[in-house]
């Protein structure tokens, strides 16, 4: 499903910002509300946001004042204001952002069902309500999905894509692709109260709310102490004043009603909301007045260390329950809290699973056992934690916890500065891709992987796992900048060397397994396809997006992909360039297995051990004769076509547009 035009229903502050994110990404969008004054307010919000964004570019010297003014008008011109549905007849994706009441949302969705094309996806920005119930108001529940922005929508990068009981995998993938197209970072989750981020955050903050009211603690001293502890971006009461007390109260009440007394609703917050004191959105008065003084009773000094322990442990417990219930992967839970709650490792703030790994899962288990004794069953250690500790998966110190951690050999085939590291485990070895944040397939990666491969063969290793040292992606693809710096000779040497290595991976006597933990695009996907076996984490996504740069796959994507998924699907992927999920990759045969994210390395190692039992000569023979055909001829044809397209005006245009983050202008030359 492709999105060419979108719509937003509900033109409040959130709706106006949502429309702006869509328009700023280049999509025309209808912004509708029931009254013109509401629509005008949404347009004003969109204008203000856009002006703020371009002002930053002007300050950095990247735009002139005139260019900035023109860009504001260009973005606003893509937003069509409306008080009716006349412009909805050709929309492809609708985001509903009306008040959080089920009867209101169902009425809107029933209307949308009647005025939008049958293929259109109807998405709700709800922060807590049931997607399944909302979908019941339509004749297309399979095309109804949650699309939850975080406030402020123009700034926060996260979108939770929520699957209702009837949401189809195609709808989920289309929502993910659209979120990426508007430059947001999506995670997926099943439908439960609070979804992922709000549920996990509220669980931890509930403990602070509980102690503040039961012990009469000073909220100002809590905010100062917890903020200084560097476990959350800012003090909890100050944060809620920024978000809006009414919004947080609504979610807190819903979670307490859904999950019972392991969640707590702050009575002082409920009283303040009743008085209309909502924080920043109501003029600044919430938990604090305009002078910065607390508006709630409580002057006792908090035991900050104890509060922080409760906050951290309870947050982890809730995250683990979300994982155990199959609501989301540990990767998406952590990523959600990074992108939606500011738990950013670059700022020294770690999301729950990453933090638990760093501290040691055995240590966390001991702390939870003590916490359960002191504070009750709300802190009972989750089963998944006990299981990993029993396996000896304790975090970086043992090479695995919730995440996998490379433990490279002391002597590396490609040297200490290698971007591919070898980890030997007897007859099975791991080649860790470690080329920076994007793990791009640069010339140095191919050179270092070649050295690792030659070492593996020389040492008699029977199976090699190719894995990523980055916890959130496998490889974002070829290093485009490196391509632009090559001449014809060096470019040919690089491409020839990569193809020769990839062919050896799939024809020689060492079994090869790609453990794909996240995004595998372009050259990353092509490297995975050159392996004998591909194991994908559930949150992995695959794609050949080269067509969007005006070029074609250059490392075998036009040849191996068709052999794995069939000519029709391969042609679609190479012509469209959109990603496919691990679920779809498994259905079409691109991967051999799709497994829970935290089981990826164990599964790959088990495959390695099993394949290592086979005779190397027989392994090589099976690999060489299986699906034998004209692959070498096809590779040669692809190499020639790639060189031709890469050198074309469109090829250079696409790459320069990608590097400049602008839309390319194709000329057909």
N, C-alpha and C positions, 0 to 999 in steps of 0.2 A: 504494500500500500504506500503510495507516494503522497507527499503533502506539497501542494502548490499554493494553497490559500488556507488561512486559519481564521478562527473567530474566538472572541472572549465574551462570555455573558456574565455581567456584573462588573460595573465600572467604578468600583470604589478604589481606595488607594492600592490594594492588592491587584485588582483587575486592570487598572491603568498601568501598573508596572509590568504585569504579565504581558499585556499587549505591546508594551515598549520592548521587552526582550525579544518578542517575535519579529516586530518591525525592524529592530536594529540588526537582526540577522538576515534581513533582506526579503522577508515574507510579507505579502499583503495580509492585513488582518482587520476584521470587523470588530469594533468595540461597541457592545450593546448594553443598554440598561432600560428601565421602564420609563424614566424621565430624562429629558434633555439636560437638566441641571446635573444629574448624576454622570451622564456621558461627558459633559463639559469638564466636570471635576476629574474624570479619568484621563481626558486628553491633557489637562493641565499637569497632572501627575506625570504623564508620559513625557511631556515637554520639559518639565523640571529635571527629570532624571537624565534625559538626553543632553540637556544643557550642561548638567554637572559632569557628565562623562566627557564631552568634547572640551570642556574647560580644562580638564586635566591634560588632554592632549595638547592644547594650546600652551599650557604652562611648561610642558616638556619640549616645546618647540617642534612638535610633529604636525601641527596644523596652524594656519594663520587664523586670525579672527574671522575673516571672510569665509574661509573654508569651513570653519566650525559652524558658522551661522547657516551655511548652505547644507551642511550635513544634518543639522537639527531639522531643517525643513524637509530634507529628503526622507528622514526617518518618519516624521509626523505625516508626510504625504501617503505613507503606506497604511496608515490607520484610518479606516472608514468609520465614522461615527454613525450610530443607528439606535432608534428606539423601537424598531420593528424587525421582523425577520426577512425582509425583502432581499437582502444581500446574502442570505445563507444558502441559496440554491446551488452554489458551486464550491462550498467550503469542504475541505478534506479532514480538518482536525479542529474540534471545538474544545475550549477549556472553560468549564463552568466555575465561576467564583462568586456565587451568591451566598447569603447568610447560611450559617451552619444549622439548618433545620431540615429534617428529612422531608417533610411535606413540601417545603419550598423547592428543594432540589428535585424531587420526583416530578413536580409540576413542570419545572423547567426542562427536564429530560424528556418528558412526554411531548412537550412542544418541539424540542429539537428533533426528536424522532420523526416528526411529521414535516419538517421544513428543510432537512438536510439530505443530501444524496445517500443512497443505501450503503455506499462504501465508506462513508465518513465515520471517523472515530469520535466518540463522545467521551470526553475526559472530565473528571471532577477534581478540583483543587481542594477537596475536603481534607481536613487534618485528622479526622477521626471517624467519620460516618461510614457505614457499610456500602462498599461499591456494588455488592450483589443486590442489595435492596434498591439502590439507585437504578441499577440496570433493569430491575423488574418493571420499571415504569415504561420500558421501551420494548420494541419488537426485535431489537438487536443487542441483547445482553452480552453477546460475544464480542461486540465492538465497544463496550463500555469499560473504562479503565480509570484508575486513580492516577493523578498527575499533580502531586503535591509539591508546590513551591514552598520555600522558606522565606520568612520576612527578614529584610526587605528583598523582594523578588528580583530587583534589578542588580543586587549585589551578591546575594547568597548563591553559590554555584550549584547547590544540590537540588535535585528533583527526585522524590520517591515515586516510582512507578508501581502502582498497587494492582495486583491481579484479583479480581473478584472470582467467585466460584465458576462463573460462566465465561470469563475473559479468555479469548483464544490466544495461543502462543503467537500467532501472526500479529494480533493487536498489540500485545506486549512488546514485541520486537519493533513494530512501527513506532510506538511511543518512545522507546529507547532511542531509535534512530532520529526521531524528531527532536528529542531533548538534546542530543549531541549536535544536531544541525543548528540549534539556537544557542549553541555554546554553553550548555549546561552539562552537569555531570550526574547521570542517573544511576540509581540503584533500584533493584527490583525486590519486591517482597509480597508475601501472601497477605490476605486480608485478615487483620486482627485489630482490636481496639488499640489506637495509638500508633499503629504501624510499627516502625522501627525507632526512629530518632526520638519522637515525643515519649514513647513508652520507656525507653532506656533512660533518658534524661530525667523524666519525672520520677522514676523509681529511686534514683540516687538522691535527688533533691528532696523527695518526700521525707527522708531521714533528717535533713536539716530543718524542714518545716516542723516536723514532729517535736524535735528537741527544742526549737525556739519557743514553741507555745507551751510545752509541758514544763520547761525549766525557766521560762521567763527571760530568755537570752536577748542581748542587744543585737538587733539586726545589723547595725552599723559595724559593730565589732566582728560579727560573723562575716560580713562582706569583706572587711579588711583582712581578716585572718585567712579565710578560704581563698581569696584572690591572691594573697601573698604565697600560698602553698603551691601555686603553679600546677594545679590539677584540673582547673577549669579556666576559661579565658578571663572571667571576672566574677565578682561576688554574686551569689544567686538572687538576692533580692534586688540588687541594682539591675541585673540582666532582665528580670521579669518586668521591672518598671519600663525598660526600653521596649520589650516585646508587646506589652499590654496586659494588664492584670486580668481583664475579662477573657482574653484569648487563652491565657494559661489556666485560668480557673475552669473554663469550659472543658479543656482537655483533662485536667486533674479530676474533675468530678466524673467524667466519663470513664477514666481509668479505675477510679475507686469502685465505681458501680460494676465494672467488668471483672476486676481481679481481686476485689476484697481489700482487707486491711494491710496488705503489704504495700499499698499505696495510701497516701494521706493527703487530705485536703486542708489547707491552711485556713482556719476560720477567720483570721484577721484579713486575709486576702478576700474572702467572700464578703466580709463586711465593707471593705473599701470599694469593691465593685458595686455593691448595693448603693453606696454613696456617690457613685459616678467618678471615683478617683482611680483612674485606669493607668496612670503613669504618663509617659511622654505623649501619648495620643490624646490626652485630655488636658493638656496644658502643663504637664510636668508633675502634678501631685499624684503619688501612688504610695509606695512604701516610704517614700521620702517627700517632704514638702519642697517648695521652690528654694528654700534656704539650705537644703541638704540635710535637714533634721528628720529623724525617724518619725513616722506617723503611728507606729504601733507601740504598745506597751512592752516593756522588757529592758532591763538594764544590767542583768547579770553577765559576768564575763564567761564567754564560752570556752570549753576545752577544745581548742582548735584541732589538735592532733587527733582527738577522738572523733570530732565531726568529719574531718577529712577521711579518716579510716572508714567511717560509716558510708560516706559519699562514694568513695572509690570502690569499696567492696560490693555495695548494693548495686552500683552501676554495672559492675562486672557480672554479678549474679543474674540480673535481668537480661543482659546481653546474651549470656549463656543459655537462658531459658528461651529466648527468641531463636537462637541457633538450634537448640534441642527440639523445638516444636516444628522445625522445618520452615520457619517463616522467611528467613533470609540466610545467606551464607555469612560466615564470620568475616570474610573480606568485605561484603557489602555493609554489614553492620559497622565495622570499623570505619569504612570509607564514608558512610553516612554521618557518623559522628565527627569525622574530620571536616567534611564539607558543609554539614548542616549545624554543627555545634561548636566549631572552632577548635576542636582537639587536634591541632596541627603539629606533627612532629617537628616541623621546621621552627616552631616557636617553643619547643620543649614540652609540648602537651601531647600526651599519647592517648589514643583511643583504647577501649578496654582490653581487647585481646592482645594487641601489641604491647600494652603496658604490662599485662600479666606475664607474657613471654619474657619481657626484659627483666622483670622482678624475679622470675622463676616460678613455674607452676606449682612446684612442691612447696615453695614459700607461701604462695597465695592460698593453697589448700590449708596449710597450718593456720594462717590468719583467719580464714573463714571458719574453721573448726572452733577456734577461740571465740570468734564473734558470735557464732551460733549459741555457745554456752552462755555468753554475757547478755545478748540482745534478742535471742529467740530464733525461731525457725525461718524468719525472713532472710537470714544469712546462711541457711543450709548450703553446703558446697554442692554445686551442680554435678550431675552424673558425668557429663562430658569432661569436667575437670578431673574427677577421680580416674576416669578411664585413661586419659592422656598421661597422668602421673604414673599409673600402673604400668603403662607401656614404656616408661622412661623418657617420654617426650616432655622435657622440662623447660624448653626455650632455647635460646642461643647456645647455652653451655652444653647442650647435648645434640645440637644440630636440628632439632625440631621441637616445636611446641604446637600452638595453633598454626603458626607459619613454619616454613622450611628455611633453614639458614645454612649457607655454604660453610664447609669446613675444609678449605683447600689444602692440598698437599704442601709440605714445606718447600719443596722444589717444584717450580712450575715450568712446563715445557716452553711456554712463551715468555718466561721471565716474571719478575715481581710486579711489573706494571701491566701485566696482561689484562685484556678485557674479556677473555674467556679463561676461567679457572678450572683446573682439573682436581676432582676429589676422587681418590681411589678407594674402592670398597671391595677388594678381592677381585673376583671375576666380573663384578659390575662396577662401573665408574660413572661419575656425573660430570658433564661439561656445563659449568655455570656461566650463563651469559651475564656479563657485568659491565656493560658499556653505558653507564650513566642512567639518568632518569628515564629515558625513552628506550634504552637497550636497542638502539638502531643498528641495522646491519651495515656497518661501515667497513671500509677496506681492512682496518685493523682487526675487526671481528673475524673476518674470513681468514686472515693470516694466522691469527691466534688459534682459531678453531682447527685449522689445518694442522698446526703443531700439536694440539691436544689429540687430534685424531691419529696422527702418525705415532704418537707416544702410546696411545691405547692399543693400537695394533701391534707395536713392537713388544709391549708387555704381556701380550696374550689375553687381554681383557675380552670377555665374551659378549658383553652387552654394555652399551653406552646410553645413558639418559641425558638428554639435552633439556636443561631447566633454566629458569630465570632467578637471579638473585634479587630482583625487584619484586616485592610482595604483591604488587597490584597490576603488573602487566608482564607479558612474555616478550614481545618486541613490537614496537610501533612501526616497523618497516625499514626500508633502505634509508641510508643517510643521504637525503636529497642534497644537502649542502656539499657533501663530499663529491657527489656527481658533478656539480657545477664547477668544481675546481680541477676536473680531469680533462686532459686532452684526448684525442681519439685513441692514441696508443695506450695510455694508462687506463682509460676507461675499458678498452677491450681486454686488457690483461686482468683487470678486476672481475669483469663479468665472466671471462673464460675460467678464471681461477675458482670463482664461486660455483659455477656449473660443474666443474671437474670434481670439486669436493662433494657437492650434493649428490652427484652420481655415485661416488664411492660409498657414501652413507647408505645408499639404497641397493648396492650390488655386492658389497664385500661381506666377509664372514662374521663381522661383528654386528650383532643385532642392535638396532637403534630405536630409541623410544623418545618421543617429544612429550614432555610434561608441560602442558599449556595452562598456565595459572590465571591468565587474564587476556587482555587485548593482544591479538596476533594479526597484524595487518601487513599487507604487501610482502616485503622480503621476510618478515617474521612468519607469516602464514606459509610462504614458500619453503622456508627452512623446515617447518613442522611437516609439510607434505613430503619432504625428502626422507623423513624417517620411516622406518618400517611400521611403527605403531604410534598412534597419537592418543594420549589420554588427556582429556579436557576437564578442568574444574568446571563446576556448574556455572560460575560467573564468567567463564571465558567467552570471548567473541572473536570471530574470524572474518576476514574480509580482504578483498583485492581492490583497493580504492584508486589504483593508478590512473584509471580512466578519468577521474576527476582532476588530475593534473595534466591531462592532455597526452599521457603516455600509456604504455601497456606494461603488464608484468614482465620483469626482466630476468627472474631467477627460476623459471619453470612454471609459472602460474597458469599459462595458457595450455600447458601440456599435462601436468600431473593432476590439476584440479578436475579435468574432464574424466581422467581415469578413475578418480575416487568418487565423484558425485554424479557422473554422467554428463553428456555433452550439453543437454538443455540447461541444467542448473549451473554448470560451469560458465556457459555463455552468459547467462543472466548475471551471475556474480561479477564477471569480468566487464560486462557492458554497463551495468548499473553502478557497481562500486559500493553498494550498501553492505553493512555487516550482517552476519547471521549469528544466532546464539549457539551455545554449546548444545542445547536441545535439538535445534534444527541441524547442526553439524552432525550430530549422531544419527538423526533420522536419515540423512542423505548419504551417510557413509564417509564423511570427511574425517571423523574421529572414530576410534574403536570403542571407547567408553567415555561416559560423562559421569563424574563422581563428585561427592561433596568436596568443597574446596580444601577443607582441613585433612582430607584423606588422599590428596593428589600424589604427594611424594611417596607415601607408603604403597599406593597402588602401582605407581611407576616402578618402584624398586621390586615389588612382587613380580611384575611382568619381566623385569630385567633378570631376576633370579631364575624364573621359569625358562626364558629364552636362552639363558647361559648354559642350560643343561644340554642343549642340542649341539651336535657336531658342527664345528665351524665350516667345514667344507660343504656339508649338506645345507647349512644355512645360506652360504653364498650361492650354492646352486639353485636352491628354491627361489631366492631373491632375483637371480639373474634370468630365470626362465619364466617366472610368474608374470602374467599379463604382458608377455613379450610382444613387441610390435615395433613401431617406428619412432620410439621415444627419442632416440638420438637424432633422427632426422627432424623430428618436431622441435627439439631443443635448438638445433642449428637454425631452423626457420624462425623460431622465436627470437634468437639472438640477432639475426639479421633485421627482423622487423623492429625490434627494440632499438637497435642502433639508428635505424632510419627515422623512427618516430621521435626518438630522443633528440636528434639533431634538427628536427623540423622547427619551424617558427612557432607552431602551436605547442610543441613540447617545451620550448624555452619559455613561452608565455605562461604555460601552466605552472612551471616550477617557480618562475619569478613571482607569479601571483600568490602561490602557496607561501613563499618566504615572506612576501610583503603583507600577507593576510588580507588579500583583496580578491574580488571575483575576476576570473580570467576572461579575456576577450578573444574568442577563437576566430581564426581567419581561414582555416582549411588549408594552410600552407605549412 
